[in-house]
Amino acid sequence: MAEKIRVRFAPSPTGKVHIGNIRAAIFNWLYARHVGGEFLLRVEDTDLERSTPEAIQTLLECMAWLGLDYDGEVMYQTSQREHHLAVAEELLAKGYAYKENKGGQGECVIFRMPKEGVIEYDDLVKGHMKKKAKDTQDFVIVRSDGSPVFHLANVLDDITQGVTHIIRGDDHVENTFKHIQLFKAIGAPVPQYAHLPMIVNNAGKPYSKRDGSAFVGEFRELGYLPETLFNYLALLGWAPGDDREVMTRAEMVEAFDFAKCKASPARFDMKKLTWMNGEYIARQPREAYEAEFAKRLAAAGLPAEPLNGHLGELLDQIQPRTKTYADIPGNCRYFFEEAYPFDEKAVAKRLKPEGTAELLEEIATAIEALPDFSIEAMEACIRAMGEAKGTGMGPLVHPIRVAVSGKTEGPGLFEMLWLLGRERSLGRLRGVAAKLRAGEL
Ligand code: GLU
Protein backbone atom coordinates (compact mmCIF):
# COMPACT_ATOMS: atom_id res chain seq x y z
CA MET A 1 0.00 0.00 0.00
CA ALA A 2 1.26 3.43 -0.86
CA GLU A 3 2.43 5.60 1.97
CA LYS A 4 -0.15 7.99 3.36
CA ILE A 5 0.34 11.50 2.05
CA ARG A 6 0.91 13.98 4.85
CA VAL A 7 1.26 17.69 4.38
CA ARG A 8 1.44 20.47 6.88
CA PHE A 9 0.97 24.16 7.33
CA ALA A 10 3.85 25.46 9.43
CA PRO A 11 3.26 29.14 10.13
CA SER A 12 5.27 31.34 12.46
CA PRO A 13 2.50 33.32 14.15
CA THR A 14 3.20 37.03 14.35
CA GLY A 15 -0.24 38.45 15.11
CA LYS A 16 -1.58 39.02 11.63
CA VAL A 17 -2.00 36.32 9.03
CA HIS A 18 -0.63 37.36 5.65
CA ILE A 19 -2.45 36.17 2.55
CA GLY A 20 0.77 34.59 1.27
CA ASN A 21 0.90 32.34 4.30
CA ILE A 22 -2.72 31.40 4.22
CA ARG A 23 -2.44 30.69 0.48
CA ALA A 24 0.18 28.06 1.41
CA ALA A 25 -2.27 26.61 3.94
CA ILE A 26 -4.99 26.49 1.27
CA PHE A 27 -2.76 24.63 -1.21
CA ASN A 28 -1.74 22.15 1.46
CA TRP A 29 -5.34 21.64 2.47
CA LEU A 30 -6.54 21.20 -1.13
CA TYR A 31 -3.83 18.71 -1.89
CA ALA A 32 -4.44 16.70 1.29
CA ARG A 33 -8.17 16.57 0.64
CA HIS A 34 -7.64 15.75 -3.04
CA VAL A 35 -5.47 12.72 -2.31
CA GLY A 36 -7.25 11.71 0.87
CA GLY A 37 -4.13 12.42 2.92
CA GLU A 38 -3.65 14.33 6.13
CA PHE A 39 -3.34 18.06 6.61
CA LEU A 40 -1.35 18.78 9.76
CA LEU A 41 -0.77 22.00 11.60
CA ARG A 42 2.54 22.88 13.15
CA VAL A 43 2.92 26.19 14.89
CA GLU A 44 6.51 27.37 14.57
CA ASP A 45 6.40 29.37 17.76
CA THR A 46 10.09 29.67 18.49
CA ASP A 47 10.09 33.46 18.24
CA LEU A 48 8.75 33.97 21.75
CA GLU A 49 8.39 37.74 21.35
CA ARG A 50 6.10 37.48 18.35
CA SER A 51 4.43 34.11 18.81
CA THR A 52 2.29 35.23 21.71
CA PRO A 53 -0.84 33.33 22.78
CA GLU A 54 -2.90 36.07 21.06
CA ALA A 55 -0.97 35.69 17.82
CA ILE A 56 -1.57 31.94 17.90
CA GLN A 57 -5.24 32.51 18.68
CA THR A 58 -5.54 34.85 15.68
CA LEU A 59 -3.95 32.24 13.46
CA LEU A 60 -6.33 29.51 14.63
CA GLU A 61 -9.31 31.83 14.15
CA CYS A 62 -8.26 32.70 10.60
CA MET A 63 -7.95 29.03 9.77
CA ALA A 64 -11.33 28.23 11.27
CA TRP A 65 -12.92 31.17 9.44
CA LEU A 66 -11.56 29.84 6.14
CA GLY A 67 -12.65 26.30 6.92
CA LEU A 68 -9.08 24.99 6.98
CA ASP A 69 -9.69 22.07 9.29
CA TYR A 70 -6.58 20.12 10.19
CA ASP A 71 -6.05 16.52 11.18
CA GLY A 72 -4.83 15.49 14.61
CA GLU A 73 -3.40 17.76 17.26
CA VAL A 74 -1.47 20.95 16.65
CA MET A 75 2.26 20.53 17.10
CA TYR A 76 4.01 23.42 18.80
CA GLN A 77 7.61 23.67 17.71
CA THR A 78 8.87 24.81 21.11
CA SER A 79 7.69 21.48 22.56
CA GLN A 80 10.31 19.70 20.42
CA ARG A 81 13.33 21.63 21.63
CA GLU A 82 14.97 18.79 23.56
CA HIS A 83 14.66 16.57 20.52
CA HIS A 84 16.17 19.23 18.27
CA LEU A 85 19.17 19.58 20.56
CA ALA A 86 19.62 15.84 20.91
CA VAL A 87 19.74 15.44 17.13
CA ALA A 88 22.23 18.31 16.89
CA GLU A 89 24.46 16.33 19.27
CA GLU A 90 24.13 13.27 17.04
CA LEU A 91 25.04 15.30 13.97
CA LEU A 92 28.10 16.52 15.85
CA ALA A 93 29.03 13.01 16.90
CA LYS A 94 28.74 11.75 13.34
CA GLY A 95 30.78 14.61 11.95
CA TYR A 96 27.93 16.23 10.00
CA ALA A 97 28.27 19.27 12.18
CA TYR A 98 31.00 21.03 14.11
CA LYS A 99 31.26 23.60 16.84
CA GLU A 100 32.63 27.04 16.32
CA ASN A 101 33.04 30.02 18.54
CA LYS A 102 31.42 32.81 16.55
CA GLY A 103 32.37 36.31 17.49
CA GLY A 104 33.48 35.29 20.96
CA GLN A 105 29.88 34.81 22.11
CA GLY A 106 30.09 31.12 22.84
CA GLU A 107 29.98 28.06 20.68
CA CYS A 108 27.36 27.40 18.08
CA VAL A 109 26.73 24.22 16.15
CA ILE A 110 27.33 24.47 12.43
CA PHE A 111 26.08 22.07 9.79
CA ARG A 112 28.51 21.05 7.08
CA MET A 113 27.37 21.47 3.50
CA PRO A 114 29.04 19.42 0.75
CA LYS A 115 31.97 21.12 -0.94
CA GLU A 116 31.50 19.62 -4.38
CA GLY A 117 28.85 18.20 -6.62
CA VAL A 118 25.32 19.50 -6.93
CA ILE A 119 22.28 19.46 -4.69
CA GLU A 120 19.19 18.79 -6.75
CA TYR A 121 15.56 17.91 -6.45
CA ASP A 122 12.39 17.88 -8.51
CA ASP A 123 9.99 20.57 -7.42
CA LEU A 124 6.34 19.73 -8.10
CA VAL A 125 5.75 23.31 -9.22
CA LYS A 126 9.12 24.66 -10.34
CA GLY A 127 10.46 21.53 -11.99
CA HIS A 128 14.04 20.35 -11.68
CA MET A 129 16.05 22.51 -9.30
CA LYS A 130 19.75 22.40 -8.65
CA LYS A 131 22.51 24.28 -6.98
CA LYS A 132 26.24 23.76 -7.02
CA ALA A 133 27.55 22.70 -3.64
CA LYS A 134 30.34 25.26 -3.93
CA ASP A 135 27.68 27.98 -4.02
CA THR A 136 26.33 26.93 -0.62
CA GLN A 137 27.71 27.56 2.82
CA ASP A 138 27.81 25.78 6.13
CA PHE A 139 25.10 27.15 8.42
CA VAL A 140 24.27 27.43 12.09
CA ILE A 141 21.80 24.87 13.47
CA VAL A 142 22.16 25.68 17.19
CA ARG A 143 22.93 29.22 18.31
CA SER A 144 25.48 30.04 20.97
CA ASP A 145 22.62 30.59 23.43
CA GLY A 146 21.66 26.97 22.91
CA SER A 147 18.53 27.59 20.82
CA PRO A 148 17.88 25.48 17.72
CA VAL A 149 17.75 27.39 14.45
CA PHE A 150 14.74 27.32 12.07
CA HIS A 151 16.40 24.97 9.56
CA LEU A 152 17.04 22.24 12.11
CA ALA A 153 13.69 22.60 13.88
CA ASN A 154 11.71 22.76 10.64
CA VAL A 155 13.34 19.64 9.17
CA LEU A 156 13.17 17.62 12.37
CA ASP A 157 9.54 18.45 12.95
CA ASP A 158 8.72 17.42 9.40
CA ILE A 159 10.39 14.10 10.11
CA THR A 160 8.56 13.71 13.43
CA GLN A 161 5.23 14.51 11.81
CA GLY A 162 5.90 12.14 8.92
CA VAL A 163 5.45 14.90 6.35
CA THR A 164 5.70 13.55 2.80
CA HIS A 165 5.11 16.76 0.83
CA ILE A 166 6.28 20.24 1.73
CA ILE A 167 4.15 22.89 0.09
CA ARG A 168 5.24 26.44 0.85
CA GLY A 169 6.10 29.80 -0.63
CA ASP A 170 9.02 30.06 -3.00
CA ASP A 171 10.85 32.35 -0.60
CA HIS A 172 11.94 29.04 0.94
CA VAL A 173 13.62 27.62 -2.17
CA GLU A 174 17.08 28.58 -0.97
CA ASN A 175 16.41 26.92 2.38
CA THR A 176 15.38 23.74 0.62
CA PHE A 177 18.93 23.09 -0.58
CA LYS A 178 20.04 23.22 3.05
CA HIS A 179 17.12 21.14 4.26
CA ILE A 180 17.72 18.36 1.76
CA GLN A 181 21.22 17.90 3.17
CA LEU A 182 19.84 17.84 6.70
CA PHE A 183 17.32 15.13 5.81
CA LYS A 184 20.11 13.09 4.28
CA ALA A 185 22.47 13.52 7.23
CA ILE A 186 19.73 12.51 9.64
CA GLY A 187 19.00 9.49 7.47
CA ALA A 188 15.39 10.42 6.74
CA PRO A 189 13.76 10.28 3.30
CA VAL A 190 13.73 13.66 1.57
CA PRO A 191 10.12 14.77 1.13
CA GLN A 192 8.67 16.08 -2.10
CA TYR A 193 8.68 19.84 -2.44
CA ALA A 194 6.24 22.22 -4.05
CA HIS A 195 7.19 25.89 -3.94
CA LEU A 196 4.32 28.20 -4.71
CA PRO A 197 4.94 31.28 -6.85
CA MET A 198 5.37 34.64 -5.25
CA ILE A 199 2.30 36.84 -4.94
CA VAL A 200 3.00 40.15 -6.64
CA ASN A 201 1.32 43.54 -7.09
CA ASN A 202 0.43 45.22 -10.38
CA ALA A 203 4.02 46.33 -10.79
CA GLY A 204 5.24 42.75 -10.42
CA LYS A 205 6.81 43.46 -7.01
CA PRO A 206 6.11 41.29 -3.97
CA TYR A 207 2.61 42.10 -2.71
CA SER A 208 2.79 43.89 0.63
CA LYS A 209 0.56 45.83 2.94
CA ARG A 210 1.49 48.99 1.05
CA ASP A 211 -0.45 47.60 -1.91
CA GLY A 212 -3.69 47.32 0.04
CA SER A 213 -5.13 44.80 2.42
CA ALA A 214 -2.66 41.99 2.95
CA PHE A 215 -3.94 40.23 6.05
CA VAL A 216 -6.81 37.80 6.39
CA GLY A 217 -8.38 39.81 9.22
CA GLU A 218 -8.60 42.91 7.02
CA PHE A 219 -10.52 41.11 4.31
CA ARG A 220 -12.88 39.76 6.92
CA GLU A 221 -13.46 43.27 8.28
CA LEU A 222 -14.05 44.64 4.81
CA GLY A 223 -16.83 42.16 4.23
CA TYR A 224 -15.18 39.59 2.01
CA LEU A 225 -16.60 36.13 2.49
CA PRO A 226 -14.32 33.30 3.55
CA GLU A 227 -15.52 31.36 0.49
CA THR A 228 -14.31 34.16 -1.75
CA LEU A 229 -10.92 34.54 -0.14
CA PHE A 230 -10.40 30.79 -0.22
CA ASN A 231 -11.42 30.53 -3.86
CA TYR A 232 -9.43 33.57 -4.94
CA LEU A 233 -6.24 32.56 -3.12
CA ALA A 234 -6.54 29.01 -4.47
CA LEU A 235 -6.28 30.54 -7.94
CA LEU A 236 -3.05 32.39 -7.11
CA GLY A 237 -0.72 29.86 -8.66
CA TRP A 238 -3.23 27.23 -9.68
CA ALA A 239 -6.03 26.97 -12.23
CA PRO A 240 -8.26 24.00 -12.93
CA GLY A 241 -7.28 24.18 -16.59
CA ASP A 242 -10.72 25.09 -17.92
CA ASP A 243 -12.61 28.35 -17.65
CA ARG A 244 -13.89 27.81 -14.15
CA GLU A 245 -13.08 30.48 -11.61
CA VAL A 246 -15.91 30.57 -9.10
CA MET A 247 -15.82 27.04 -7.76
CA THR A 248 -17.18 25.25 -4.77
CA ARG A 249 -14.75 23.82 -2.30
CA ALA A 250 -15.63 20.31 -3.44
CA GLU A 251 -14.91 21.27 -7.05
CA MET A 252 -11.54 22.71 -6.07
CA VAL A 253 -10.63 19.62 -4.07
CA GLU A 254 -11.59 17.45 -7.01
CA ALA A 255 -9.65 19.48 -9.59
CA PHE A 256 -6.54 20.35 -7.58
CA ASP A 257 -3.36 19.19 -9.29
CA PHE A 258 0.27 20.29 -9.07
CA ALA A 259 0.57 19.73 -12.80
CA LYS A 260 -1.75 22.74 -13.22
CA CYS A 261 0.21 24.95 -10.82
CA LYS A 262 2.19 27.78 -12.31
CA ALA A 263 5.72 28.71 -11.34
CA SER A 264 5.45 32.29 -12.60
CA PRO A 265 4.48 35.03 -10.12
CA ALA A 266 0.79 35.29 -9.30
CA ARG A 267 -0.69 38.77 -9.45
CA PHE A 268 -2.97 39.79 -6.62
CA ASP A 269 -5.83 41.65 -8.25
CA MET A 270 -8.12 43.34 -5.76
CA LYS A 271 -10.66 44.13 -8.49
CA LYS A 272 -10.98 40.50 -9.37
CA LEU A 273 -11.26 39.49 -5.74
CA THR A 274 -14.03 42.04 -5.31
CA TRP A 275 -15.82 40.83 -8.43
CA MET A 276 -15.62 37.28 -7.12
CA ASN A 277 -16.94 38.36 -3.75
CA GLY A 278 -19.95 39.85 -5.51
CA GLU A 279 -20.54 36.50 -7.18
CA TYR A 280 -20.43 34.74 -3.82
CA ILE A 281 -22.64 37.30 -2.10
CA ALA A 282 -25.21 36.98 -4.87
CA ARG A 283 -25.34 33.23 -4.20
CA GLN A 284 -25.66 33.53 -0.42
CA PRO A 285 -28.90 32.21 1.03
CA ARG A 286 -31.26 35.13 1.65
CA GLU A 287 -31.34 34.65 5.43
CA ALA A 288 -27.55 34.83 5.66
CA TYR A 289 -27.45 37.93 3.47
CA GLU A 290 -30.27 39.57 5.38
CA ALA A 291 -28.58 38.94 8.73
CA GLU A 292 -25.35 40.52 7.52
CA PHE A 293 -27.26 43.38 5.92
CA ALA A 294 -29.01 44.11 9.22
CA LYS A 295 -25.74 43.94 11.12
CA ARG A 296 -24.00 46.38 8.79
CA LEU A 297 -26.93 48.84 8.89
CA ALA A 298 -27.05 48.74 12.67
CA ALA A 299 -23.31 49.28 12.92
CA ALA A 300 -23.69 52.35 10.70
CA GLY A 301 -26.48 53.70 12.91
CA LEU A 302 -29.17 53.20 10.27
CA PRO A 303 -32.69 51.92 11.01
CA ALA A 304 -33.57 48.33 10.18
CA GLU A 305 -36.62 49.20 8.04
CA PRO A 306 -36.39 51.16 4.79
CA LEU A 307 -38.22 54.53 4.82
CA ASN A 308 -40.85 53.10 2.49
CA GLY A 309 -40.83 49.48 3.76
CA HIS A 310 -40.51 46.67 1.20
CA LEU A 311 -37.30 45.30 2.70
CA GLY A 312 -37.68 42.01 0.81
CA GLU A 313 -37.93 43.72 -2.58
CA LEU A 314 -35.06 46.00 -1.62
CA LEU A 315 -32.87 43.00 -0.84
CA ASP A 316 -33.85 41.43 -4.18
CA GLN A 317 -32.28 44.48 -5.80
CA ILE A 318 -29.31 44.97 -3.50
CA GLN A 319 -28.04 41.45 -2.89
CA PRO A 320 -26.97 40.75 -6.48
CA ARG A 321 -25.24 44.15 -6.57
CA THR A 322 -23.32 43.92 -3.31
CA LYS A 323 -19.60 43.52 -3.86
CA THR A 324 -18.53 43.55 -0.21
CA TYR A 325 -20.65 43.71 2.92
CA ALA A 326 -18.81 46.79 4.05
CA ASP A 327 -20.34 48.68 1.09
CA ILE A 328 -23.89 48.12 2.27
CA PRO A 329 -24.54 51.20 4.41
CA GLY A 330 -22.90 53.53 1.90
CA ASN A 331 -24.77 52.01 -1.02
CA CYS A 332 -28.20 51.92 0.64
CA ARG A 333 -28.34 54.89 2.97
CA TYR A 334 -30.85 56.77 0.81
CA PHE A 335 -33.41 54.01 1.31
CA PHE A 336 -33.19 54.36 5.08
CA GLU A 337 -32.56 58.03 5.72
CA GLU A 338 -33.84 61.20 4.16
CA ALA A 339 -30.50 62.96 4.68
CA TYR A 340 -28.57 61.02 2.07
CA PRO A 341 -25.22 62.31 0.80
CA PHE A 342 -24.60 63.37 -2.79
CA ASP A 343 -21.64 62.18 -4.78
CA GLU A 344 -19.92 65.38 -5.88
CA LYS A 345 -18.83 64.20 -9.29
CA ALA A 346 -22.30 62.87 -10.01
CA VAL A 347 -23.83 66.20 -9.05
CA ALA A 348 -21.43 68.09 -11.28
CA LYS A 349 -22.05 65.83 -14.24
CA ARG A 350 -25.76 65.05 -13.93
CA LEU A 351 -27.41 67.84 -11.96
CA LYS A 352 -25.40 71.00 -12.59
CA PRO A 353 -26.03 71.32 -16.34
CA GLU A 354 -28.42 74.14 -17.31
CA GLY A 355 -32.07 73.28 -17.21
CA THR A 356 -31.81 70.27 -14.88
CA ALA A 357 -34.04 71.85 -12.21
CA GLU A 358 -36.80 72.41 -14.78
CA LEU A 359 -36.31 68.93 -16.17
CA LEU A 360 -36.63 67.31 -12.74
CA GLU A 361 -39.81 69.28 -12.07
CA GLU A 362 -41.25 68.26 -15.41
CA ILE A 363 -40.47 64.61 -14.64
CA ALA A 364 -42.03 64.90 -11.18
CA THR A 365 -45.21 66.31 -12.70
CA ALA A 366 -45.38 63.53 -15.27
CA ILE A 367 -44.89 60.80 -12.68
CA GLU A 368 -47.42 62.42 -10.37
CA ALA A 369 -49.98 62.28 -13.14
CA LEU A 370 -49.57 58.54 -13.71
CA PRO A 371 -52.72 56.66 -12.77
CA ASP A 372 -50.56 53.80 -11.67
CA PHE A 373 -47.22 54.13 -9.82
CA SER A 374 -45.77 50.94 -11.25
CA ILE A 375 -42.30 50.18 -12.54
CA GLU A 376 -43.69 49.59 -16.04
CA ALA A 377 -45.79 52.76 -16.07
CA MET A 378 -42.85 54.91 -14.96
CA GLU A 379 -40.58 53.40 -17.55
CA ALA A 380 -43.14 53.96 -20.31
CA CYS A 381 -43.63 57.54 -19.12
CA ILE A 382 -39.92 58.41 -19.13
CA ARG A 383 -39.42 56.65 -22.45
CA ALA A 384 -42.23 58.67 -24.02
CA MET A 385 -40.81 61.86 -22.58
CA GLY A 386 -37.37 61.07 -24.01
CA GLU A 387 -38.91 60.36 -27.40
CA ALA A 388 -40.91 63.57 -27.35
CA LYS A 389 -37.74 65.52 -26.58
CA GLY A 390 -35.86 63.62 -29.27
CA THR A 391 -33.09 62.78 -26.79
CA GLY A 392 -33.96 59.25 -25.76
CA MET A 393 -34.08 58.23 -22.11
CA GLY A 394 -30.41 58.75 -21.26
CA PRO A 395 -30.47 62.47 -20.45
CA LEU A 396 -33.50 61.85 -18.22
CA VAL A 397 -32.59 58.74 -16.23
CA HIS A 398 -29.21 59.94 -15.02
CA PRO A 399 -30.40 63.17 -13.37
CA ILE A 400 -33.36 61.31 -11.82
CA ARG A 401 -31.08 58.69 -10.32
CA VAL A 402 -28.63 61.18 -8.87
CA ALA A 403 -31.46 63.35 -7.55
CA VAL A 404 -33.22 60.57 -5.62
CA SER A 405 -30.16 58.58 -4.49
CA GLY A 406 -27.17 60.92 -4.64
CA LYS A 407 -25.36 58.20 -6.63
CA THR A 408 -24.69 56.97 -10.13
CA GLU A 409 -25.12 53.29 -9.32
CA GLY A 410 -27.69 51.11 -7.68
CA PRO A 411 -30.81 49.15 -8.57
CA GLY A 412 -32.62 49.72 -11.85
CA LEU A 413 -33.94 53.29 -11.82
CA PHE A 414 -37.63 52.44 -11.90
CA GLU A 415 -37.26 49.75 -9.27
CA MET A 416 -35.46 52.33 -7.17
CA LEU A 417 -38.29 54.86 -7.53
CA TRP A 418 -40.85 52.19 -6.74
CA LEU A 419 -38.91 51.17 -3.63
CA LEU A 420 -38.73 54.78 -2.47
CA GLY A 421 -42.45 55.24 -3.12
CA ARG A 422 -44.27 57.93 -5.07
CA GLU A 423 -44.40 60.64 -2.39
CA ARG A 424 -40.77 60.34 -1.47
CA SER A 425 -39.56 60.15 -5.08
CA LEU A 426 -41.51 63.23 -6.05
CA GLY A 427 -40.38 65.01 -2.91
CA ARG A 428 -36.75 64.30 -3.71
CA LEU A 429 -37.02 65.31 -7.38
CA ARG A 430 -38.66 68.60 -6.40
CA GLY A 431 -36.42 69.12 -3.40
CA VAL A 432 -33.29 68.76 -5.55
CA ALA A 433 -34.78 71.07 -8.20
CA ALA A 434 -35.38 73.72 -5.51
CA LYS A 435 -31.84 73.34 -4.21
CA LEU A 436 -30.43 73.67 -7.69
CA ARG A 437 -32.38 76.87 -8.26
CA ALA A 438 -31.20 78.20 -4.89
CA GLY A 439 -27.62 77.27 -5.72
CA GLU A 440 -27.49 74.98 -2.69
CA LEU A 441 -26.25 71.93 -4.51
N1 GLU B 1 7.55 28.91 9.64
C1 GLU B 1 8.00 28.96 8.28
C2 GLU B 1 7.26 30.07 7.55
O1 GLU B 1 6.19 30.45 7.98
C3 GLU B 1 7.77 27.61 7.70
C4 GLU B 1 7.93 27.45 6.27
C5 GLU B 1 7.64 26.01 5.82
O2 GLU B 1 8.52 25.18 5.91
O3 GLU B 1 6.50 25.79 5.41
O4 GLU B 1 7.76 30.64 6.62
Residues whose N, C-alpha, C, O or C-beta is under 5 A from the ligand:
A	BS01	LIG	A10 P11 S12 E44 I167 R168
